[in-house]
Structure formats: structure tokens, C-alpha cells
Amino acid sequence: MVAWALRAPLALSVAAALIGLSAAPAPAAEREYVKYYPVAAAYQGAPENLTEIAARFLGDGARSAEVFDLNEGRAQPNGGSLTDPARLDAGWLLRLPWDAVGAEVRYGPLPGGSPAAADSPSPAPSPAPREDHAMATVGATRSGGEVTLLVLVTVAAAAGAVFLIVRIRRLLRT
């Protein structure tokens, strides 16, 4: 009797996890909310580069490698892609690390990254998050499937805990 009381919450948790894992996958990565920066032709009279962008929005030019890694080979609106860290084209949309802050940093789904998508109208980018709320946006990047799984597992664990407490109390009364 006691063994079943201990196994039921575990079985419930496993079932909820399996249901969450078999749910439909999240929408395409292009719809993921990220921080990004539209490259300008120049900044303070000089052509933009990854080191300067990392220094401005991440506080350290040495973090330019992170920006490069996030964008290397990703299709840009003009059909090109970032292959050379020293070459940026105006209008490119550079994905930035989660902790990027600044007035020009945008937050939302990246507008279409292919030439065909660039021809179609895209929604206006979301306003940049305020610097004091930069940490609050970290959790917002979770996909719908991850959130569903977390909710299911949490509910299953809570239900299992309540079930276990009730069963133990009943066993102790007898």
C-alpha cells in the first residue's frame, strides 16, 4: 500500500513530462524573440564594425566574437551573410547576446532574413527594452514548447506532492 502511494506521484510526473515532450514543436527560430541591431552605414563618421558594436551594446569590444558567432552565415535582408567579421553591410540585422543594451537595440522576432522576406512587408520592430529591464527579458526568450513543458511538470509535481501528503496522512491515522 505504501509503495503504491510513493509510485503514483512519480508515474504522474513522468506522464506529464511525456505529454509535454510530445507536444508540437515551437514555431520556426525566426519567430523567436531576440535582441538585434540594424547595422547603419556609419557610426560617428566611421563604418560600423563588430568590435565597435560590441563595445557600444555589450560594454566590451572583445565580445565581438559572440556577435560574430550568433550571426555567421545567417541570411541577411540583402541576400548576403556574415562571413568576414571586418565586413558589415548597412541594413543587416545583427542578432545580439541577451544582455545587450542601448537605444538602438531592438527586441522581437527578427524581420525576414531572406531576400524574398525582405520584399514583403514586415511588422515594425518592438521598441528597445529599457536598460533597467534588460534582465527581465531573459525568460521571455523561451519557446512555447519549453513553457508548456515547464508548466506541465510543475503542475504534475505539485499534484503528486499533494497526493503523497494526503496518502501519508491517511496511513498515519490508521
Helices and strands as residue ranges (DSSP letters): H 2-21, G 29-31, E 33-38, H 50-58, G 61-63, H 64-71, E 93-96, E 106-109, H 115-119, G 131-133, G 135-137, G 139-141, H 144-173
